[in-house]
Amino acid sequence: MIVRTVLPLPLPLRTRARLRVEHHIDSLGAWLAGHGHPGAAEWLWRACRMI
């Protein structure tokens, strides 16, 4: 089941851009970890200050 959150006002462009970039970084890190490269995933997350 997909749950969508509806915000009362649109987020500012800067916030939407940051969330989009973080989503892509997190997806890439998850892919790396799932394909046998957990060290590279951890390095990516640490480099982007997500850990």
C-alpha positions as CSV (number, residue, x, y, z in Angstrom):
1,M,0.0,0.0,0.0
2,I,1.4,3.4,-1.0
3,V,0.8,6.2,1.5
4,R,1.2,9.7,0.2
5,T,1.7,12.7,2.4
6,V,0.0,15.9,1.2
7,L,1.7,19.1,2.4
8,P,-0.5,22.2,2.8
9,L,1.9,24.4,0.9
10,P,4.5,23.6,-1.8
11,L,8.0,23.3,-0.6
12,P,10.6,25.8,-1.7
13,L,12.7,24.9,-4.7
14,R,15.9,24.6,-2.7
15,T,14.2,22.1,-0.3
16,R,12.8,20.0,-3.1
17,A,16.1,19.9,-4.9
18,R,17.9,18.8,-1.7
19,L,15.4,16.1,-1.0
20,R,15.7,14.8,-4.6
21,V,19.5,14.7,-4.5
22,E,19.4,12.9,-1.1
23,H,16.9,10.4,-2.5
24,H,19.2,9.6,-5.5
25,I,22.3,9.4,-3.3
26,D,20.5,7.0,-0.9
27,S,19.2,4.9,-3.8
28,L,22.7,4.6,-5.2
29,G,24.1,3.6,-1.8
30,A,21.4,1.0,-1.4
31,W,22.2,-0.4,-4.8
32,L,25.9,-0.5,-4.1
33,A,25.3,-2.3,-0.7
34,G,22.9,-4.7,-2.3
35,H,25.4,-5.6,-5.1
36,G,28.3,-6.5,-2.8
37,H,29.9,-3.1,-2.3
38,P,29.0,-2.1,1.3
39,G,32.3,-0.2,1.7
40,A,31.6,2.0,-1.3
41,A,28.1,2.6,-0.1
42,E,29.3,3.6,3.3
43,W,32.0,5.9,1.8
44,L,29.3,7.6,-0.4
45,W,27.0,8.2,2.5
46,R,29.8,9.5,4.7
47,A,31.1,11.7,1.9
48,C,27.7,13.2,1.6
49,R,27.2,13.4,5.4
50,M,24.2,11.1,5.4
51,I,25.7,8.9,8.2
